[in-house]
Amino acid sequence: MTAVLDSLQQGRQAVQPALRAALDRLDPTSRSIAYYHFGWTDLDGNPASAGGGKAVRPALALLSAEAAGAQPSAGLPGAVAVELVHNFSLLHDDLMDGDTERRHRPTVWAVHGAASAILTGDAMLSLAQEVLLDGDGPGAIAAARLLSEAVNELIRGQVLDVAFEQRNDVTLDECLDMAAGKTGALLSASSAIGAVLAGAPRETVDALAGFGADLGLAFQLVDDLLGIWGEPATTGKPVYSDLRARKKSLPVTYSITHGGAIGRELAEWLAAPEEPGEDGVRHAADLIEQAGGRRWALDEAHRRMAAGQQKLTDAEVPDRVREDLLSLARFIVTRES
């Protein structure tokens, strides 16, 4: 675990100067808001040292360049680009979900308003493509296309997620498809974009992208578990937060569709018009556990990770890089925030 955290920290240190340089292209207002969002400044614009997230996606981008036999630096534009896209989505997510806190700090929309959060996110999204197209490597245009396709999938997943809030008949397959778009698409692109920039053969790129897609579903499954049972001190959210929001997450959907009478009781609870109280959300969490949703989600996360591992084993990825990718995957599946 320590080695993985050190690897993430090293990746963050490698990417942050280039990320700052990219953000410095923005207009002063957007740049100031972006700096705050990344934890580099406080509300008054003073330098700060708040954590800016795990930087999983940039780490994957740098490793994917190595998987293609190139130096990590070949994947640096991709690492910056995927981190910009990820944070574009976070700015918009916080607004759509009404979340007023991220990483134990007020969210951008809660401080600067909805319009500023939307526009700063849009600026990051546009900037991500600029960073890739500025590159002079053999795969710059292909990498830009890969990222554009991933963003389209991410948005498709978000659209489905919002639509599911109005439905009481969401199937598990639909929920998995939504997660594959919302979370899996960008992790898939992150796992392949360095290799694309390095001009890797199609077989290598496809194997890395497939690994990232499996990793994305494992990531979402664990995220959904943390959204119900996560420790508030580490997640930064109240326990049972997703149940309070009545999210049709993967363990919830599995429980409804596979839990028999218990699942039907859970579905009725979700559809009830009254605001859920503390006893109600605790009871709903118990129902999910009884219906097997918690165990299924954890088992499925491990199954997806195993599938991703097989894709790396079948591809000609150097042993050390493959182990680094798998260590990062194991960290994601066992994380607590």
KAZITA-V830224 format. One record per pair of residues at least 12 apart in sequence whose C-alpha atoms are under 8 Angstrom apart, sorted by the first residue. I is the first residue (numbers start at 1). J is the second residue. D is the distance in Angstrom with one decimal. If there is no record, write none. Layout:
# KAZITA-V830224
I_J_D ; I_J_D
This chain:
# KAZITA-V830224
1_331_6.7 ; 4_324_7.9 ; 4_327_6.5 ; 4_328_6.2 ; 4_331_7.1 ; 7_59_7.8 ; 8_54_6.8 ; 8_55_6.5 ; 8_56_6.7 ; 8_59_6.2 ; 11_55_7.4 ; 11_58_6.8 ; 11_59_5.3 ; 11_62_7.6 ; 12_55_6.0 ; 12_58_7.4 ; 12_59_7.4 ; 15_58_7.2 ; 15_76_6.8 ; 15_79_6.8 ; 15_80_6.4 ; 18_76_7.9 ; 18_80_6.9 ; 19_80_5.5 ; 22_127_7.3 ; 22_131_7.2 ; 23_124_7.8 ; 23_127_7.9 ; 26_123_7.4 ; 30_116_7.8 ; 30_119_7.7 ; 30_120_5.4 ; 30_123_7.5 ; 32_45_7.2 ; 33_108_7.2 ; 33_120_7.1 ; 34_120_6.8 ; 36_108_7.8 ; 37_52_7.9 ; 37_107_7.3 ; 37_108_6.4 ; 38_51_7.8 ; 38_52_5.0 ; 39_51_6.0 ; 39_52_5.4 ; 40_52_7.8 ; 51_103_7.2 ; 52_103_7.8 ; 53_103_7.7 ; 55_83_7.3 ; 56_328_8.0 ; 57_79_6.9 ; 57_82_6.4 ; 57_83_6.4 ; 57_187_6.4 ; 57_190_5.4 ; 57_191_7.5 ; 58_76_8.0 ; 58_78_7.5 ; 58_79_4.0 ; 58_80_6.6 ; 58_82_6.6 ; 58_83_6.1 ; 58_190_6.9 ; 59_79_7.1 ; 60_79_7.7 ; 60_190_5.7 ; 60_191_5.0 ; 60_192_8.0 ; 60_325_7.2 ; 61_75_5.8 ; 61_76_7.4 ; 61_78_6.1 ; 61_79_5.0 ; 61_82_8.0 ; 61_190_4.9 ; 61_191_5.4 ; 61_192_6.7 ; 61_193_5.9 ; 61_194_4.9 ; 61_195_7.9 ; 62_74_7.6 ; 62_75_4.9 ; 62_76_6.3 ; 62_78_7.9 ; 62_79_6.4 ; 62_194_5.9 ; 63_75_7.9 ; 63_191_7.6 ; 63_194_7.3 ; 63_321_6.6 ; 63_324_7.8 ; 63_325_7.2 ; 64_190_8.0 ; 64_191_5.6 ; 64_192_5.7 ; 64_193_6.9 ; 64_194_4.8 ; 64_195_5.1 ; 64_208_7.2 ; 65_192_7.9 ; 65_193_7.6 ; 65_194_4.1 ; 65_195_4.4 ; 65_196_7.8 ; 65_197_7.4 ; 65_198_6.1 ; 66_194_7.8 ; 66_195_7.5 ; 66_321_6.7 ; 67_195_6.8 ; 67_317_5.2 ; 67_318_6.2 ; 67_321_6.0 ; 67_322_7.5 ; 68_195_5.3 ; 68_198_6.8 ; 68_199_7.9 ; 68_200_5.5 ; 68_204_7.1 ; 68_317_7.2 ; 69_318_7.9 ; 70_198_6.3 ; 72_194_7.9 ; 74_194_6.6 ; 74_197_6.6 ; 74_198_6.1 ; 75_193_7.0 ; 75_194_4.0 ; 75_195_7.2 ; 75_197_6.3 ; 75_198_7.2 ; 76_194_7.5 ; 77_131_6.0 ; 77_132_5.6 ; 77_135_7.2 ; 78_132_6.5 ; 78_143_7.5 ; 78_190_7.4 ; 78_193_5.8 ; 78_194_5.9 ; 78_197_7.5 ; 79_190_7.3 ; 79_194_7.6 ; 80_128_7.2 ; 80_131_7.5 ; 81_127_7.7 ; 81_128_4.3 ; 81_129_6.9 ; 81_131_6.4 ; 81_132_6.8 ; 82_128_7.2 ; 82_147_7.6 ; 82_186_7.2 ; 82_189_7.9 ; 82_190_6.2 ; 84_124_5.5 ; 84_125_6.4 ; 84_127_7.6 ; 84_128_5.8 ; 85_124_6.6 ; 85_125_5.4 ; 85_128_6.5 ; 85_151_7.7 ; 86_186_7.6 ; 87_121_7.2 ; 87_124_7.6 ; 88_120_7.6 ; 88_121_4.1 ; 88_122_6.6 ; 88_124_5.7 ; 88_125_6.0 ; 89_121_7.0 ; 91_107_7.9 ; 91_108_6.9 ; 91_109_7.6 ; 91_117_5.8 ; 91_118_7.0 ; 91_120_7.9 ; 91_121_5.8 ; 92_117_6.7 ; 92_118_6.1 ; 92_121_6.7 ; 94_107_7.0 ; 94_109_7.5 ; 95_109_6.1 ; 95_114_6.6 ; 95_117_7.5 ; 101_236_7.7 ; 102_236_7.0 ; 103_235_7.9 ; 103_236_6.1 ; 104_236_5.7 ; 129_144_6.0 ; 129_147_7.9 ; 129_148_8.0 ; 132_144_5.9 ; 137_197_6.3 ; 137_198_7.1 ; 138_197_6.4 ; 138_198_6.7 ; 138_199_5.7 ; 139_196_5.4 ; 139_197_4.2 ; 139_198_6.3 ; 139_199_5.4 ; 140_196_7.8 ; 140_197_5.7 ; 142_196_6.8 ; 142_197_7.6 ; 143_193_5.8 ; 143_196_5.8 ; 143_197_6.1 ; 146_189_6.6 ; 146_193_7.3 ; 147_186_7.7 ; 147_189_6.3 ; 147_193_7.9 ; 150_185_5.1 ; 150_186_5.5 ; 150_188_8.0 ; 150_189_6.4 ; 151_185_7.5 ; 151_186_7.1 ; 153_181_4.8 ; 153_182_6.9 ; 153_185_6.1 ; 154_181_4.8 ; 154_182_4.3 ; 154_183_6.7 ; 154_184_8.0 ; 154_185_6.0 ; 154_186_6.9 ; 155_181_7.4 ; 155_182_6.7 ; 156_178_7.7 ; 156_181_6.3 ; 156_182_7.1 ; 157_177_7.6 ; 157_178_4.6 ; 157_179_6.4 ; 157_180_7.2 ; 157_181_4.3 ; 157_182_4.2 ; 157_183_7.9 ; 158_178_7.4 ; 158_181_7.6 ; 158_182_5.5 ; 160_178_6.0 ; 161_178_6.5 ; 164_248_7.2 ; 165_247_7.1 ; 165_248_7.2 ; 168_267_7.6 ; 168_271_7.4 ; 170_253_7.2 ; 171_253_6.9 ; 171_257_6.9 ; 172_250_7.2 ; 172_253_5.8 ; 172_254_5.9 ; 172_257_7.1 ; 175_249_7.4 ; 175_250_6.4 ; 175_253_7.3 ; 176_217_7.7 ; 176_250_7.2 ; 179_216_8.0 ; 179_217_6.4 ; 179_220_6.6 ; 180_213_7.0 ; 180_216_6.9 ; 180_217_6.1 ; 183_216_5.5 ; 183_217_7.0 ; 183_219_7.7 ; 183_220_6.5 ; 184_212_7.0 ; 184_213_4.8 ; 184_214_7.1 ; 184_215_7.1 ; 184_216_3.8 ; 184_217_5.7 ; 184_220_8.0 ; 185_213_6.3 ; 185_216_7.3 ; 186_216_7.9 ; 187_212_5.2 ; 187_213_6.3 ; 187_215_7.1 ; 187_216_5.5 ; 188_208_7.4 ; 188_209_4.6 ; 188_210_6.5 ; 188_211_7.0 ; 188_212_3.8 ; 188_213_4.6 ; 188_214_8.0 ; 188_215_7.8 ; 188_216_7.0 ; 189_209_6.1 ; 189_212_7.2 ; 190_209_7.9 ; 190_212_7.3 ; 191_208_5.6 ; 191_209_5.7 ; 191_211_7.3 ; 191_212_5.2 ; 192_205_5.5 ; 192_206_7.5 ; 192_208_5.2 ; 192_209_5.1 ; 192_212_7.7 ; 193_205_8.0 ; 203_315_7.4 ; 204_315_6.3 ; 204_316_7.0 ; 204_317_7.6 ; 207_311_5.6 ; 207_312_6.3 ; 207_314_8.0 ; 207_315_6.2 ; 208_311_7.5 ; 208_312_6.9 ; 210_308_6.7 ; 210_311_6.9 ; 211_307_7.5 ; 211_308_4.1 ; 211_309_6.9 ; 211_311_6.0 ; 211_312_6.8 ; 212_308_7.2 ; 213_308_7.9 ; 214_304_5.2 ; 214_305_6.2 ; 214_307_6.8 ; 214_308_5.4 ; 215_304_6.7 ; 215_305_5.9 ; 215_308_6.6 ; 215_329_6.5 ; 217_301_7.0 ; 217_304_6.9 ; 218_300_7.3 ; 218_301_4.1 ; 218_302_7.0 ; 218_304_5.8 ; 218_305_6.4 ; 218_332_7.8 ; 218_333_6.4 ; 219_301_7.4 ; 219_332_6.1 ; 219_333_6.4 ; 221_250_6.5 ; 221_251_7.6 ; 221_297_5.7 ; 221_298_7.1 ; 221_300_7.6 ; 221_301_6.0 ; 222_297_7.3 ; 222_298_6.9 ; 222_301_6.9 ; 222_332_7.8 ; 222_333_6.2 ; 222_334_7.9 ; 222_335_7.9 ; 223_337_7.8 ; 224_242_7.8 ; 224_249_6.1 ; 224_250_6.6 ; 224_251_7.0 ; 225_251_7.2 ; 225_294_6.9 ; 225_297_7.4 ; 226_336_7.1 ; 226_337_6.9 ; 227_239_7.3 ; 227_240_6.3 ; 227_241_5.8 ; 227_242_5.1 ; 227_243_7.9 ; 228_240_4.1 ; 228_241_6.0 ; 228_242_5.7 ; 228_243_6.5 ; 228_285_7.1 ; 230_336_6.8 ; 230_337_7.1 ; 231_336_7.4 ; 231_337_7.8 ; 234_336_6.8 ; 234_337_5.5 ; 235_336_7.2 ; 235_337_4.5 ; 240_281_6.5 ; 240_282_7.4 ; 240_285_7.4 ; 243_281_6.1 ; 243_284_7.5 ; 243_285_7.7 ; 244_276_6.4 ; 244_281_6.5 ; 246_270_6.0 ; 250_293_8.0 ; 250_297_7.1 ; 251_288_7.1 ; 251_293_4.4 ; 251_294_5.9 ; 251_296_7.2 ; 251_297_5.7 ; 252_288_6.3 ; 252_293_6.4 ; 253_293_8.0 ; 254_292_8.0 ; 254_293_5.6 ; 254_296_7.8 ; 255_287_8.0 ; 255_288_5.7 ; 255_291_5.2 ; 255_292_6.4 ; 255_293_4.9 ; 256_291_7.9 ; 258_291_7.3 ; 259_291_4.5 ; 259_292_7.1 ; 260_291_7.7 ; 262_287_6.3 ; 262_290_7.4 ; 262_291_6.1 ; 263_287_7.5 ; 263_288_7.7 ; 263_291_6.5 ; 266_284_6.3 ; 266_287_6.5 ; 266_288_7.5 ; 269_284_7.4 ; 301_333_6.7 ; 302_333_7.2 ; 305_329_6.8 ; 305_330_7.7 ; 309_326_6.7
